[in-house]
Amino acid sequence: MFDAGLSAAAADQVAQSVSRDDVRAYLDAVRRPALEWLSAVSDRELDQIPDFEARQRDHGYRGPAVWEEISDLAGRPAWWILARPCIAHVRVHAGEVDALRQVIRSSQTTAR
């Protein structure tokens, strides 16, 4: 099971159905508004605890498998909710990339 409550097959399907150009266009579209919001939001707003569960439910992200993965964010301040994908999530994927590189290097060394 992946962090968003997806099975390996569903995660593979998503990855295969989205082109690099679509991802690049999405990032280009959201980068400016996200950075503008971050530069304008106050520390006081970031310290507030949003009604996380209601927001997830209202936006259709409240399936049981998804909620199982993100329920620990409920009751946390906004900065914490933002920090998890911005710091911890990226760090986990960086570790995965490093591990895969080591496996590839090891398999290339043993193949010689």
Distance bins in CASP14 RR format, pairs under 12 A and 6 or more apart:
PFRMAT RR
TARGET T0000
AUTHOR 0000-0000-0000
RMODE 2
METHOD distances of the structure
MODEL  1
1 7 1 0 0 1 0 0 0 0 0 0 0
1 8 0 0 0 0 1 0 0 0 0 0 0
1 9 0 0 0 0 0 1 0 0 0 0 0
1 10 0 0 0 0 1 0 0 0 0 0 0
1 11 0 0 0 0 1 0 0 0 0 0 0
1 64 0 0 0 0 0 1 0 0 0 0 0
1 65 1 0 0 1 0 0 0 0 0 0 0
1 66 0 0 0 0 0 1 0 0 0 0 0
1 68 0 0 0 0 1 0 0 0 0 0 0
1 69 1 0 0 1 0 0 0 0 0 0 0
2 8 1 0 0 1 0 0 0 0 0 0 0
2 9 0 0 0 0 0 1 0 0 0 0 0
2 10 0 0 0 0 1 0 0 0 0 0 0
2 11 1 0 1 0 0 0 0 0 0 0 0
2 12 0 0 0 0 0 1 0 0 0 0 0
2 13 0 0 0 0 0 1 0 0 0 0 0
2 14 0 0 0 0 1 0 0 0 0 0 0
2 15 0 0 0 0 0 1 0 0 0 0 0
2 65 0 0 0 0 1 0 0 0 0 0 0
2 66 0 0 0 0 0 1 0 0 0 0 0
2 68 0 0 0 0 0 1 0 0 0 0 0
2 69 1 0 0 1 0 0 0 0 0 0 0
2 70 0 0 0 0 0 1 0 0 0 0 0
2 89 0 0 0 0 0 1 0 0 0 0 0
2 92 0 0 0 0 0 1 0 0 0 0 0
2 93 0 0 0 0 0 1 0 0 0 0 0
2 96 0 0 0 0 0 1 0 0 0 0 0
3 11 0 0 0 0 1 0 0 0 0 0 0
3 65 0 0 0 0 0 1 0 0 0 0 0
3 66 0 0 0 0 1 0 0 0 0 0 0
3 68 0 0 0 0 0 1 0 0 0 0 0
3 69 1 0 1 0 0 0 0 0 0 0 0
3 70 1 0 0 1 0 0 0 0 0 0 0
3 72 0 0 0 0 0 1 0 0 0 0 0
3 73 0 0 0 0 0 1 0 0 0 0 0
3 84 0 0 0 0 1 0 0 0 0 0 0
3 85 0 0 0 0 1 0 0 0 0 0 0
3 88 0 0 0 0 0 1 0 0 0 0 0
3 89 1 0 0 1 0 0 0 0 0 0 0
3 92 0 0 0 0 1 0 0 0 0 0 0
3 93 0 0 0 0 0 1 0 0 0 0 0
3 96 0 0 0 0 0 1 0 0 0 0 0
4 10 0 0 0 0 1 0 0 0 0 0 0
4 11 1 0 0 1 0 0 0 0 0 0 0
4 14 0 0 0 0 1 0 0 0 0 0 0
4 56 0 0 0 0 0 1 0 0 0 0 0
4 61 0 0 0 0 1 0 0 0 0 0 0
4 63 0 0 0 0 0 1 0 0 0 0 0
4 65 0 0 0 0 1 0 0 0 0 0 0
4 66 1 0 1 0 0 0 0 0 0 0 0
4 67 0 0 0 0 0 1 0 0 0 0 0
4 68 0 0 0 0 0 1 0 0 0 0 0
4 69 1 0 0 1 0 0 0 0 0 0 0
4 70 0 0 0 0 1 0 0 0 0 0 0
4 85 0 0 0 0 0 1 0 0 0 0 0
4 89 0 0 0 0 0 1 0 0 0 0 0
5 11 0 0 0 0 1 0 0 0 0 0 0
5 14 0 0 0 0 0 1 0 0 0 0 0
5 61 0 0 0 0 0 1 0 0 0 0 0
5 62 0 0 0 0 0 1 0 0 0 0 0
5 63 0 0 0 0 1 0 0 0 0 0 0
5 64 0 0 0 0 1 0 0 0 0 0 0
5 65 1 1 0 0 0 0 0 0 0 0 0
5 66 1 0 1 0 0 0 0 0 0 0 0
5 67 0 0 0 0 1 0 0 0 0 0 0
5 68 1 0 0 1 0 0 0 0 0 0 0
5 69 1 0 1 0 0 0 0 0 0 0 0
5 70 0 0 0 0 1 0 0 0 0 0 0
5 71 0 0 0 0 0 1 0 0 0 0 0
6 12 0 0 0 0 1 0 0 0 0 0 0
6 13 0 0 0 0 1 0 0 0 0 0 0
6 14 1 0 0 1 0 0 0 0 0 0 0
6 15 0 0 0 0 0 1 0 0 0 0 0
6 63 0 0 0 0 0 1 0 0 0 0 0
6 65 1 0 0 1 0 0 0 0 0 0 0
6 66 0 0 0 0 1 0 0 0 0 0 0
6 68 0 0 0 0 0 1 0 0 0 0 0
6 69 0 0 0 0 1 0 0 0 0 0 0
7 13 0 0 0 0 1 0 0 0 0 0 0
7 14 0 0 0 0 0 1 0 0 0 0 0
7 65 0 0 0 0 1 0 0 0 0 0 0
8 14 0 0 0 0 0 1 0 0 0 0 0
8 15 0 0 0 0 0 1 0 0 0 0 0
9 15 0 0 0 0 0 1 0 0 0 0 0
9 16 0 0 0 0 0 1 0 0 0 0 0
10 16 0 0 0 0 0 1 0 0 0 0 0
10 17 0 0 0 0 0 1 0 0 0 0 0
10 65 0 0 0 0 1 0 0 0 0 0 0
10 66 0 0 0 0 0 1 0 0 0 0 0
11 17 0 0 0 0 0 1 0 0 0 0 0
11 18 0 0 0 0 0 1 0 0 0 0 0
11 65 0 0 0 0 0 1 0 0 0 0 0
12 18 0 0 0 0 0 1 0 0 0 0 0
14 22 0 0 0 0 0 1 0 0 0 0 0
14 23 0 0 0 0 0 1 0 0 0 0 0
15 22 0 0 0 0 0 1 0 0 0 0 0
15 23 0 0 0 0 0 1 0 0 0 0 0
17 23 0 0 0 0 0 1 0 0 0 0 0
18 24 0 0 0 0 0 1 0 0 0 0 0
18 25 0 0 0 0 0 1 0 0 0 0 0
18 26 0 0 0 0 1 0 0 0 0 0 0
18 27 0 0 0 0 0 1 0 0 0 0 0
19 25 0 0 0 0 1 0 0 0 0 0 0
19 26 0 0 0 0 0 1 0 0 0 0 0
20 26 0 0 0 0 0 1 0 0 0 0 0
20 27 0 0 0 0 0 1 0 0 0 0 0
21 27 0 0 0 0 0 1 0 0 0 0 0
21 28 0 0 0 0 0 1 0 0 0 0 0
22 28 0 0 0 0 0 1 0 0 0 0 0
22 29 0 0 0 0 0 1 0 0 0 0 0
23 29 0 0 0 0 0 1 0 0 0 0 0
23 30 0 0 0 0 0 1 0 0 0 0 0
24 30 0 0 0 0 0 1 0 0 0 0 0
24 31 0 0 0 0 0 1 0 0 0 0 0
25 31 0 0 0 0 0 1 0 0 0 0 0
26 34 0 0 0 0 0 1 0 0 0 0 0
27 33 0 0 0 0 0 1 0 0 0 0 0
27 34 0 0 0 0 1 0 0 0 0 0 0
27 35 0 0 0 0 0 1 0 0 0 0 0
28 34 0 0 0 0 0 1 0 0 0 0 0
30 36 0 0 0 0 0 1 0 0 0 0 0
30 37 0 0 0 0 0 1 0 0 0 0 0
30 38 0 0 0 0 0 1 0 0 0 0 0
31 37 0 0 0 0 0 1 0 0 0 0 0
31 38 0 0 0 0 0 1 0 0 0 0 0
32 38 0 0 0 0 0 1 0 0 0 0 0
32 39 0 0 0 0 0 1 0 0 0 0 0
33 39 0 0 0 0 0 1 0 0 0 0 0
33 40 0 0 0 0 0 1 0 0 0 0 0
34 40 0 0 0 0 0 1 0 0 0 0 0
34 41 0 0 0 0 0 1 0 0 0 0 0
34 82 0 0 0 0 0 1 0 0 0 0 0
34 85 0 0 0 0 0 1 0 0 0 0 0
34 86 0 0 0 0 0 1 0 0 0 0 0
35 41 0 0 0 0 0 1 0 0 0 0 0
37 45 0 0 0 0 0 1 0 0 0 0 0
37 46 0 0 0 0 0 1 0 0 0 0 0
37 78 0 0 0 0 0 1 0 0 0 0 0
37 82 0 0 0 0 0 1 0 0 0 0 0
38 45 0 0 0 0 0 1 0 0 0 0 0
38 46 0 0 0 0 1 0 0 0 0 0 0
38 78 0 0 0 0 0 1 0 0 0 0 0
38 79 0 0 0 0 0 1 0 0 0 0 0
38 82 0 0 0 0 1 0 0 0 0 0 0
38 86 0 0 0 0 1 0 0 0 0 0 0
40 46 0 0 0 0 0 1 0 0 0 0 0
41 47 0 0 0 0 0 1 0 0 0 0 0
41 48 0 0 0 0 0 1 0 0 0 0 0
41 78 0 0 0 0 1 0 0 0 0 0 0
41 79 0 0 0 0 1 0 0 0 0 0 0
41 82 0 0 0 0 1 0 0 0 0 0 0
42 48 0 0 0 0 1 0 0 0 0 0 0
42 78 0 0 0 0 0 1 0 0 0 0 0
42 79 0 0 0 0 0 1 0 0 0 0 0
43 77 0 0 0 0 0 1 0 0 0 0 0
43 78 0 0 0 0 0 1 0 0 0 0 0
43 79 0 0 0 0 1 0 0 0 0 0 0
44 77 0 0 0 0 0 1 0 0 0 0 0
44 78 0 0 0 0 0 1 0 0 0 0 0
44 79 0 0 0 0 0 1 0 0 0 0 0
45 77 0 0 0 0 1 0 0 0 0 0 0
45 78 1 0 0 1 0 0 0 0 0 0 0
45 79 0 0 0 0 1 0 0 0 0 0 0
45 82 0 0 0 0 0 1 0 0 0 0 0
46 76 0 0 0 0 0 1 0 0 0 0 0
46 77 1 0 0 1 0 0 0 0 0 0 0
46 78 1 0 1 0 0 0 0 0 0 0 0
46 79 1 0 1 0 0 0 0 0 0 0 0
46 80 0 0 0 0 1 0 0 0 0 0 0
46 81 0 0 0 0 1 0 0 0 0 0 0
46 82 1 0 0 1 0 0 0 0 0 0 0
46 83 0 0 0 0 1 0 0 0 0 0 0
47 76 0 0 0 0 0 1 0 0 0 0 0
47 77 1 0 1 0 0 0 0 0 0 0 0
47 78 1 0 0 1 0 0 0 0 0 0 0
47 79 1 0 0 1 0 0 0 0 0 0 0
47 80 0 0 0 0 1 0 0 0 0 0 0
47 81 0 0 0 0 0 1 0 0 0 0 0
47 82 0 0 0 0 0 1 0 0 0 0 0
48 75 0 0 0 0 0 1 0 0 0 0 0
48 76 0 0 0 0 0 1 0 0 0 0 0
48 77 1 0 0 1 0 0 0 0 0 0 0
48 78 1 0 1 0 0 0 0 0 0 0 0
48 79 0 0 0 0 1 0 0 0 0 0 0
48 80 0 0 0 0 0 1 0 0 0 0 0
48 81 0 0 0 0 0 1 0 0 0 0 0
49 55 0 0 0 0 0 1 0 0 0 0 0
49 73 0 0 0 0 0 1 0 0 0 0 0
49 74 0 0 0 0 1 0 0 0 0 0 0
49 75 1 0 1 0 0 0 0 0 0 0 0
49 76 1 0 0 1 0 0 0 0 0 0 0
49 77 1 0 1 0 0 0 0 0 0 0 0
49 78 1 0 0 1 0 0 0 0 0 0 0
49 79 0 0 0 0 0 1 0 0 0 0 0
49 80 0 0 0 0 1 0 0 0 0 0 0
49 81 0 0 0 0 1 0 0 0 0 0 0
50 56 0 0 0 0 0 1 0 0 0 0 0
50 58 0 0 0 0 0 1 0 0 0 0 0
50 73 0 0 0 0 1 0 0 0 0 0 0
50 74 0 0 0 0 1 0 0 0 0 0 0
50 75 0 0 0 0 1 0 0 0 0 0 0
50 76 0 0 0 0 1 0 0 0 0 0 0
50 77 0 0 0 0 1 0 0 0 0 0 0
50 78 1 0 1 0 0 0 0 0 0 0 0
50 79 0 0 0 0 0 1 0 0 0 0 0
50 80 0 0 0 0 0 1 0 0 0 0 0
50 81 1 0 0 1 0 0 0 0 0 0 0
50 82 0 0 0 0 0 1 0 0 0 0 0
51 57 0 0 0 0 1 0 0 0 0 0 0
51 58 0 0 0 0 1 0 0 0 0 0 0
51 73 0 0 0 0 0 1 0 0 0 0 0
51 74 0 0 0 0 1 0 0 0 0 0 0
51 75 0 0 0 0 1 0 0 0 0 0 0
51 76 0 0 0 0 0 1 0 0 0 0 0
51 78 0 0 0 0 0 1 0 0 0 0 0
51 81 0 0 0 0 0 1 0 0 0 0 0
52 58 0 0 0 0 0 1 0 0 0 0 0
52 59 0 0 0 0 0 1 0 0 0 0 0
52 61 0 0 0 0 0 1 0 0 0 0 0
52 62 0 0 0 0 0 1 0 0 0 0 0
52 67 0 0 0 0 0 1 0 0 0 0 0
52 70 0 0 0 0 1 0 0 0 0 0 0
52 71 0 0 0 0 1 0 0 0 0 0 0
52 72 0 0 0 0 1 0 0 0 0 0 0
52 73 1 0 1 0 0 0 0 0 0 0 0
52 74 1 0 1 0 0 0 0 0 0 0 0
52 75 1 0 0 1 0 0 0 0 0 0 0
52 76 1 0 0 1 0 0 0 0 0 0 0
52 77 0 0 0 0 0 1 0 0 0 0 0
52 78 0 0 0 0 1 0 0 0 0 0 0
52 80 0 0 0 0 0 1 0 0 0 0 0
52 81 1 0 0 1 0 0 0 0 0 0 0
52 82 0 0 0 0 0 1 0 0 0 0 0
52 84 0 0 0 0 0 1 0 0 0 0 0
53 59 0 0 0 0 0 1 0 0 0 0 0
53 60 0 0 0 0 0 1 0 0 0 0 0
53 61 0 0 0 0 0 1 0 0 0 0 0
53 62 1 0 0 1 0 0 0 0 0 0 0
53 63 0 0 0 0 0 1 0 0 0 0 0
53 66 0 0 0 0 0 1 0 0 0 0 0
53 67 1 0 0 1 0 0 0 0 0 0 0
53 70 0 0 0 0 1 0 0 0 0 0 0
53 71 1 0 0 1 0 0 0 0 0 0 0
53 72 0 0 0 0 0 1 0 0 0 0 0
53 73 0 0 0 0 1 0 0 0 0 0 0
53 74 1 0 1 0 0 0 0 0 0 0 0
53 75 0 0 0 0 1 0 0 0 0 0 0
53 76 0 0 0 0 0 1 0 0 0 0 0
53 81 0 0 0 0 0 1 0 0 0 0 0
54 60 0 0 0 0 0 1 0 0 0 0 0
54 61 0 0 0 0 0 1 0 0 0 0 0
54 62 0 0 0 0 1 0 0 0 0 0 0
54 74 0 0 0 0 1 0 0 0 0 0 0
54 75 0 0 0 0 0 1 0 0 0 0 0
55 61 0 0 0 0 1 0 0 0 0 0 0
55 62 0 0 0 0 1 0 0 0 0 0 0
55 70 0 0 0 0 0 1 0 0 0 0 0
55 73 0 0 0 0 0 1 0 0 0 0 0
55 74 0 0 0 0 1 0 0 0 0 0 0
55 75 0 0 0 0 0 1 0 0 0 0 0
55 78 0 0 0 0 0 1 0 0 0 0 0
55 81 0 0 0 0 1 0 0 0 0 0 0
56 62 1 0 1 0 0 0 0 0 0 0 0
56 63 0 0 0 0 1 0 0 0 0 0 0
56 64 0 0 0 0 0 1 0 0 0 0 0
56 66 1 0 0 1 0 0 0 0 0 0 0
56 67 1 0 0 1 0 0 0 0 0 0 0
56 68 0 0 0 0 0 1 0 0 0 0 0
56 69 0 0 0 0 0 1 0 0 0 0 0
56 70 1 0 0 1 0 0 0 0 0 0 0
56 71 0 0 0 0 1 0 0 0 0 0 0
56 73 0 0 0 0 1 0 0 0 0 0 0
56 74 0 0 0 0 1 0 0 0 0 0 0
56 81 0 0 0 0 0 1 0 0 0 0 0
57 63 0 0 0 0 1 0 0 0 0 0 0
57 64 0 0 0 0 0 1 0 0 0 0 0
57 66 0 0 0 0 0 1 0 0 0 0 0
57 67 0 0 0 0 1 0 0 0 0 0 0
57 70 0 0 0 0 0 1 0 0 0 0 0
57 71 0 0 0 0 0 1 0 0 0 0 0
57 74 0 0 0 0 0 1 0 0 0 0 0
59 66 0 0 0 0 0 1 0 0 0 0 0
60 66 0 0 0 0 1 0 0 0 0 0 0
60 67 0 0 0 0 0 1 0 0 0 0 0
61 67 0 0 0 0 1 0 0 0 0 0 0
61 69 0 0 0 0 0 1 0 0 0 0 0
61 70 1 0 0 1 0 0 0 0 0 0 0
61 71 0 0 0 0 0 1 0 0 0 0 0
61 73 0 0 0 0 0 1 0 0 0 0 0
62 68 0 0 0 0 0 1 0 0 0 0 0
62 69 0 0 0 0 0 1 0 0 0 0 0
62 70 0 0 0 0 1 0 0 0 0 0 0
62 71 0 0 0 0 1 0 0 0 0 0 0
62 74 0 0 0 0 0 1 0 0 0 0 0
63 69 0 0 0 0 1 0 0 0 0 0 0
63 70 0 0 0 0 0 1 0 0 0 0 0
63 71 0 0 0 0 0 1 0 0 0 0 0
64 70 0 0 0 0 0 1 0 0 0 0 0
64 71 0 0 0 0 0 1 0 0 0 0 0
65 71 0 0 0 0 0 1 0 0 0 0 0
66 73 0 0 0 0 0 1 0 0 0 0 0
67 73 0 0 0 0 0 1 0 0 0 0 0
67 74 0 0 0 0 1 0 0 0 0 0 0
69 84 0 0 0 0 0 1 0 0 0 0 0
69 85 0 0 0 0 0 1 0 0 0 0 0
69 89 0 0 0 0 0 1 0 0 0 0 0
70 76 0 0 0 0 0 1 0 0 0 0 0
70 81 0 0 0 0 1 0 0 0 0 0 0
70 84 0 0 0 0 1 0 0 0 0 0 0
70 85 0 0 0 0 0 1 0 0 0 0 0
70 89 0 0 0 0 0 1 0 0 0 0 0
72 80 0 0 0 0 1 0 0 0 0 0 0
72 81 0 0 0 0 0 1 0 0 0 0 0
72 84 0 0 0 0 1 0 0 0 0 0 0
72 88 0 0 0 0 0 1 0 0 0 0 0
73 79 0 0 0 0 0 1 0 0 0 0 0
73 80 1 0 0 1 0 0 0 0 0 0 0
73 81 1 0 1 0 0 0 0 0 0 0 0
73 82 0 0 0 0 0 1 0 0 0 0 0
73 83 0 0 0 0 0 1 0 0 0 0 0
73 84 1 0 0 1 0 0 0 0 0 0 0
73 85 0 0 0 0 1 0 0 0 0 0 0
73 88 0 0 0 0 0 1 0 0 0 0 0
73 89 0 0 0 0 0 1 0 0 0 0 0
74 80 0 0 0 0 0 1 0 0 0 0 0
74 81 0 0 0 0 1 0 0 0 0 0 0
75 81 0 0 0 0 1 0 0 0 0 0 0
76 82 0 0 0 0 1 0 0 0 0 0 0
76 83 0 0 0 0 1 0 0 0 0 0 0
76 84 0 0 0 0 1 0 0 0 0 0 0
77 83 0 0 0 0 1 0 0 0 0 0 0
77 84 0 0 0 0 0 1 0 0 0 0 0
78 84 0 0 0 0 0 1 0 0 0 0 0
79 86 0 0 0 0 1 0 0 0 0 0 0
79 87 0 0 0 0 0 1 0 0 0 0 0
80 86 0 0 0 0 0 1 0 0 0 0 0
80 87 0 0 0 0 0 1 0 0 0 0 0
80 88 0 0 0 0 0 1 0 0 0 0 0
81 87 0 0 0 0 0 1 0 0 0 0 0
81 88 0 0 0 0 0 1 0 0 0 0 0
81 89 0 0 0 0 0 1 0 0 0 0 0
82 88 0 0 0 0 0 1 0 0 0 0 0
82 89 0 0 0 0 0 1 0 0 0 0 0
83 89 0 0 0 0 1 0 0 0 0 0 0
83 90 0 0 0 0 0 1 0 0 0 0 0
83 91 0 0 0 0 0 1 0 0 0 0 0
84 90 0 0 0 0 1 0 0 0 0 0 0
84 91 0 0 0 0 0 1 0 0 0 0 0
84 92 0 0 0 0 0 1 0 0 0 0 0
85 91 0 0 0 0 0 1 0 0 0 0 0
85 92 0 0 0 0 0 1 0 0 0 0 0
85 93 0 0 0 0 0 1 0 0 0 0 0
87 93 0 0 0 0 0 1 0 0 0 0 0
87 94 0 0 0 0 0 1 0 0 0 0 0
88 94 0 0 0 0 0 1 0 0 0 0 0
88 95 0 0 0 0 0 1 0 0 0 0 0
89 95 0 0 0 0 0 1 0 0 0 0 0
89 96 0 0 0 0 0 1 0 0 0 0 0
90 96 0 0 0 0 0 1 0 0 0 0 0
90 97 0 0 0 0 0 1 0 0 0 0 0
91 97 0 0 0 0 0 1 0 0 0 0 0
91 98 0 0 0 0 0 1 0 0 0 0 0
92 98 0 0 0 0 0 1 0 0 0 0 0
92 99 0 0 0 0 0 1 0 0 0 0 0
93 99 0 0 0 0 0 1 0 0 0 0 0
93 100 0 0 0 0 0 1 0 0 0 0 0
94 100 0 0 0 0 0 1 0 0 0 0 0
94 101 0 0 0 0 0 1 0 0 0 0 0
95 101 0 0 0 0 1 0 0 0 0 0 0
95 102 0 0 0 0 1 0 0 0 0 0 0
96 102 0 0 0 0 0 1 0 0 0 0 0
96 103 0 0 0 0 0 1 0 0 0 0 0
97 103 0 0 0 0 0 1 0 0 0 0 0
97 104 0 0 0 0 0 1 0 0 0 0 0
98 104 0 0 0 0 0 1 0 0 0 0 0
98 105 0 0 0 0 0 1 0 0 0 0 0
99 105 0 0 0 0 0 1 0 0 0 0 0
99 106 0 0 0 0 0 1 0 0 0 0 0
100 106 0 0 0 0 0 1 0 0 0 0 0
100 107 0 0 0 0 0 1 0 0 0 0 0
101 107 0 0 0 0 0 1 0 0 0 0 0
101 108 0 0 0 0 0 1 0 0 0 0 0
102 108 0 0 0 0 0 1 0 0 0 0 0
102 109 0 0 0 0 0 1 0 0 0 0 0
103 109 0 0 0 0 0 1 0 0 0 0 0
103 110 0 0 0 0 0 1 0 0 0 0 0
104 110 0 0 0 0 0 1 0 0 0 0 0
104 111 0 0 0 0 0 1 0 0 0 0 0
105 111 0 0 0 0 0 1 0 0 0 0 0
105 112 0 0 0 0 0 1 0 0 0 0 0
106 112 0 0 0 0 0 1 0 0 0 0 0
END
